[in-house]
Amino acid sequence: MPRHATPSDIPTPSTAFKASDHAADGKHHILLAATGSVATIKIPHILAALAAYPGISIRLMLTASSLLFLPPLTSLLAATPNLDGIHLDHHEWPAALSPESYIAADPLPLAPDSESERDLESVGFNSSIWTRVGDPILHIELRRWADILLVAPLSANSLAKIVNGFSDNLLLSVVRAWDTAKPIACAPAMNTLMWEHPVTAKQIAVLESEWSWFTVLRPVEKVLACGDSGSGAMREWTDIVQWLVTKMKLEKAESDQ
Ligand SMILES: Cc1cc2nc3c(=O)[nH]c(=O)nc-3n(C[C@H](O)[C@H](O)[C@H](O)COP(=O)(O)O)c2cc1C
């Protein structure tokens, strides 16, 4: 069986991501996110379809659970010319990868001298991890960079956390720190009984009726991966891409038209 994605596919980058470095690239900035739903297997299809749009820069943000449903991440980067970055929890917060190494670290100094900077590196921090006031903070930089966030699929777990304001991973921190003048779209995907649970309706109602910056691309009915039949399946990935193309007025390369 082919190996699935793992956090070590994309080590913490050696330079920090800064939105301002990309502000003048003249591209639409699409922040695509996936969560721990089987429907994450559609992400390579979504990326392949978006590769036909040269005027966009894509960054992919993945929860830890979503990795189970993806091929090695370097293969996604190789296959998608306009996929300019993949962002994982440990790129912001080393404990997400190795709690032991984080616990071993001294408390973060606000203005470390060169000696303590070396100490941080030796326990897993490097130059893209926040070490001092003024360093870029990944979830804030991603929010600044993005013109739109598309979460496809959105798991029941992440839906609940978003609506309740949780921010204990990179995706949730971006959503929590979002500039509500910019759009977020999400495509929930879950087992039929999860979708039909009354708590789901309450959470979806918040997104649809109270949070104007959110668009919910509602699930469809089909036989799900678990064998149950009914609503809860992620909207067809082609419909999701078409929604994005229309929303962002994306244009294909002339040779693809
Ligand atoms: C094989 C498998 C398939 C799953 N499919 C779904 C799904 O389609 N939707 C969902 O909401 N949760 C699904 N789950 C459960 C989530 O992965 C789990 O709730 C996880 O904590 C979600 O984490 P995240 O929201 O941080 O990605 C699945 C779990 C497994 C093991």
The ligand as an ORCA input file, in Angstrom:
! r2SCAN-3c Opt
* xyz 0 1
  C     -10.919      6.620      8.244
  C     -11.545      7.805      8.919
  C     -12.441      8.576      8.228
  C     -13.037      9.688      8.824
  N     -13.916     10.448      8.099
  C     -14.482     11.537      8.668
  C     -15.353     12.364      7.904
  O     -15.627     12.143      6.716
  N     -15.875     13.451      8.514
  C     -15.611     13.775      9.811
  O     -16.119     14.774     10.289
  N     -14.756     13.010     10.556
  C     -14.188     11.914     10.005
  N     -13.304     11.147     10.740
  C     -13.000     11.547     12.122
  C     -11.993     12.703     12.143
  O     -10.802     12.327     11.448
  C     -11.667     13.077     13.593
  O     -12.823     13.624     14.194
  C     -10.508     14.053     13.709
  O     -10.320     14.377     15.071
  C     -10.727     15.305     12.916
  O      -9.668     16.200     13.166
  P      -9.529     17.601     12.422
  O     -10.878     18.239     12.438
  O      -8.530     18.337     13.250
  O      -8.998     17.334     11.064
  C     -12.700     10.035     10.151
  C     -11.778      9.250     10.840
  C     -11.211      8.161     10.247
  C     -10.228      7.346     11.038
*
